[in-house]
C-alpha cells in the first residue's frame, strides 16, 4: 500500500529528499508526474488520472507535506523500508489503508514511473 502523511506532520521536510520517486511535496505546492520520474507526455496514472506528465497538479494538502499516491511505491525496489517513515521524527508517515497494493503491483508502478 502507499504511504500517507497524517496531520500530525510538523513540516520539518526530512521525508521529501528521501523519496526515490519524488512523491513527497510540501503542503500547498503543485506536483508533477514527471518530477523524479521518466514519465513524459500524456500518461494515465495507476488511479486512472490522465495527465500531461509536465503539467502542475493540485496539491493533495495545503497544510502539511503530502505523498502523491500514484507515485508512491513504498520504496519497493529501492530500499528495505519506506524511507519517509524511517526518517520521520514524529512517526506521521504511515500505511494508507485506502490504497492497499501488493508488492508486485508496487514493483510494476516503479517500472512504469522509471521507464524500466
LUMPA-183747 format. One record per residue: residue in one letter; residue number from 1; x negated, y negated, z of N, C-alpha, C in turn. Coordinates in pm, whole numbers, plus 50000, padded with zeros to 5 digits. Atoms other than C-alpha are relative to their C-alpha. Layout:
<pts>
aa|i|n.c1|n.c2|n.c3|ca.c1|ca.c2|ca.c3|c.c1|c.c2|c.c3
A|NUM|X|Y|Z|X|Y|Z|X|Y|Z
...
</pts>
This chain:
<pts>
aa|i|n.c1|n.c2|n.c3|ca.c1|ca.c2|ca.c3|c.c1|c.c2|c.c3
X|1|49916|50118|50000|50000|50000|50000|49913|49877|50000
X|2|50073|50125|49999|49897|49643|49959|49986|49951|50144
X|3|50019|50064|49870|49781|49430|50249|50072|49866|49995
X|4|49940|50134|49991|49963|49119|50368|49938|49927|50117
X|5|50049|50084|49892|49863|48830|50588|50121|49946|50074
X|6|49886|50043|49919|50101|48755|50872|49988|49852|50037
X|7|50001|50142|49963|50195|48412|51002|49916|49973|50125
X|8|50096|50021|49892|49951|48467|51290|49865|49949|49947
X|9|50124|50046|50063|49679|48363|51042|49961|49863|50054
X|10|50051|50127|49948|49459|48085|51180|49930|49918|49892
X|11|50056|50071|50115|49346|47975|50831|49848|49982|50009
X|12|50146|50009|49987|48981|48050|50904|49930|50022|49866
X|13|50058|49978|50131|48917|48168|50547|49900|50113|49992
X|14|50099|49892|50001|48698|48464|50645|50033|50107|49897
X|15|49956|49891|50089|48903|48703|50430|49978|49970|49852
X|16|49998|50036|50142|48901|48513|50100|49876|50046|49923
X|17|50117|49959|50079|48539|48570|49989|49972|50150|50003
X|18|50023|49857|49989|48553|48937|50092|50078|50082|49898
X|19|49911|49924|50089|48823|49037|49840|49936|50024|49863
X|20|50063|49970|50129|48678|49217|49534|50090|49970|49881
X|21|49905|50028|50109|48990|49132|49331|50043|49853|49995
X|22|49956|50138|49988|49020|48764|49425|50152|49993|50015
X|23|49856|49995|49977|49370|48845|49552|50043|49912|50116
X|24|49969|50080|49881|49349|48615|49856|49982|49852|49968
X|25|50000|50143|50028|49432|48246|49833|50039|49922|50124
X|26|49962|50090|49892|49457|47956|50074|50146|49959|49981
X|27|49860|50042|50006|49813|47852|50158|50018|49878|49911
X|28|49961|50110|50089|49979|47619|49903|49912|49989|49874
X|29|50086|50003|50118|49715|47699|49637|50059|50093|49894
X|30|49955|49916|50111|49829|47823|49295|49900|50112|49977
X|31|50087|49887|50029|49692|48162|49195|50010|50034|49851
X|32|50002|49956|50140|49597|48309|48856|49965|50149|49997
X|33|50031|49858|50017|49595|48672|48746|49855|50018|49955
X|34|50136|49989|50054|49262|48606|48573|49890|49976|50104
X|35|50102|50028|49899|49083|48489|48890|49935|50129|50048
X|36|50074|49884|49951|48815|48750|48961|50034|50131|49933
X|37|49963|49877|50071|48957|48999|48711|49959|49987|49854
X|38|50027|50001|50144|48912|49092|48345|50126|49967|49920
X|39|49874|50025|50069|49272|49000|48263|49993|49875|49915
X|40|49998|50112|50094|49321|48774|47961|50132|50003|49924
X|41|49879|50007|50082|49620|48653|47763|50124|50043|50075
X|42|49873|49956|49940|49971|48782|47821|49982|50139|50061
X|43|50009|49872|49929|49983|49062|48080|50128|50022|50080
X|44|49889|49965|49913|50252|49245|48271|49940|50066|50123
X|45|50056|49950|49876|50154|49298|48633|50083|50116|50053
X|46|49936|49880|49946|50247|49605|48836|50143|49975|50048
X|47|49865|50034|49952|50552|49428|48981|50098|49977|49886
X|48|49916|50030|50116|50681|49369|48629|49994|49854|49959
X|49|50015|50142|50032|50590|48999|48635|49915|49984|49875
X|50|50073|50027|50124|50489|48892|48284|49944|49858|50008
X|51|50065|50130|49988|50237|48607|48288|49889|49988|49897
X|52|50126|50024|50070|49960|48449|48089|49896|50001|50112
X|53|50097|49979|49893|49656|48551|48293|49937|49870|50051
X|54|50063|50125|49960|49521|48194|48299|50099|49894|50048
X|55|49901|50097|49954|49848|48020|48390|50012|50002|50152
X|56|49982|50006|49855|49877|47899|48750|50138|50050|50041
X|57|49876|49945|49945|50143|48080|48954|50026|49934|50136
X|58|49960|50060|49872|50336|47951|49255|49935|50073|50117
X|59|50055|49936|49880|50173|48014|49595|50104|50089|50068
X|60|49913|49910|49925|50318|48300|49798|50035|49937|50135
X|61|49979|50067|49871|50282|48091|50115|49945|49858|49991
X|62|50050|50137|49995|50243|47720|50177|49923|49972|50129
X|63|50054|50028|49867|50126|47754|50537|49871|50072|50035
X|64|50117|49919|49964|49870|48033|50566|49944|50069|49876
X|65|50058|49922|50109|49637|48234|50346|50098|50110|49961
X|66|49911|49895|50046|49820|48489|50134|49928|50093|49903
X|67|50054|49900|50091|49749|48801|49930|50099|50023|49888
X|68|49916|49971|50116|49885|48847|49578|50007|50151|49987
X|69|49980|49854|49999|50030|49198|49592|49956|50064|49868
X|70|50035|49945|50131|49979|49251|49218|49849|50010|49978
X|71|50146|49994|50014|49603|49202|49266|49933|50078|50112
X|72|50058|49931|49885|49553|49387|49597|49993|50150|49975
X|73|50022|49855|50013|49405|49737|49577|49956|50062|50133
X|74|50047|49956|49869|49328|49770|49949|49851|50033|49998
X|75|50144|49979|50020|48964|49766|49832|49966|50142|49954
X|76|50024|49865|50052|49009|50122|49697|49912|49991|49876
X|77|50095|50003|50111|48723|50192|49458|49886|49903|50021
X|78|50106|50096|49967|48511|49919|49616|49940|50028|50137
X|79|50043|49985|49862|48494|49980|49992|50081|50109|50069
X|80|49932|49896|49923|48597|50236|50253|50127|49951|50069
X|81|49884|50057|49932|48848|49999|50413|50025|49860|49944
X|82|49972|50136|50045|49023|49671|50328|49908|49900|50070
X|83|50098|50092|49943|48759|49406|50377|50063|49881|50070
X|84|49932|50112|49932|49007|49132|50468|50032|50037|50144
X|85|49966|49954|49865|49126|49336|50765|49875|50017|50086
X|86|50125|49976|49926|48768|49422|50862|49940|49872|50056
X|87|50063|50124|49955|48664|49056|50893|50096|49905|50071
X|88|49901|50090|49940|48987|48901|51024|49984|49994|50152
X|89|50021|50011|49855|48925|48765|51376|50129|50013|50082
X|90|49874|49992|49925|49297|48776|51470|50088|50117|49954
X|91|49930|49879|50045|49398|49103|51301|50135|49971|49934
X|92|49874|50032|50067|49662|48943|51079|50007|50055|49857
X|93|49998|49933|50130|49570|49137|50762|50043|50145|50026
X|94|49941|49870|49966|49798|49440|50788|50063|50064|49877
X|95|49932|49935|50113|49953|49701|50557|50138|49939|49976
X|96|49872|50057|50040|50252|49565|50366|50098|50114|49975
X|97|49905|49888|50008|50531|49816|50428|50096|49986|49882
X|98|49911|50022|50114|50730|49659|50142|49935|50035|49867
X|99|50073|49969|50123|50461|49753|49888|49909|50121|50022
X|100|50073|49877|49975|50358|50112|49950|49952|50057|49866
X|101|50059|49944|50122|50122|50255|49685|49906|50114|50038
X|102|50091|49888|49978|49930|50581|49659|49858|49958|49964
X|103|50139|50027|50036|49552|50591|49631|49984|50004|49848
X|104|50007|49989|50147|49595|50700|49267|50053|49873|49933
X|105|49941|50122|50055|49819|50401|49197|49908|49880|50021
X|106|50093|50110|49972|49570|50164|49363|49877|50007|49910
X|107|50113|49984|50092|49287|50308|49152|50040|49959|49858
X|108|49950|50043|50132|49498|50256|48838|50010|49848|49993
X|109|49992|50146|49997|49561|49896|48943|49861|49939|49990
X|110|50138|50047|50008|49187|49846|48996|49949|50005|49856
X|111|50044|49983|50139|49116|49982|48647|50067|49896|49909
X|112|49926|50099|50078|49385|49754|48498|49941|49862|50021
X|113|50050|50135|49968|49253|49445|48676|49860|49974|49946
X|114|50141|50020|50034|48890|49504|48584|49962|50059|49863
X|115|50025|49955|50137|48927|49647|48232|49917|50126|49992
X|116|50078|49875|49996|48789|49989|48321|50068|50110|49925
</pts>
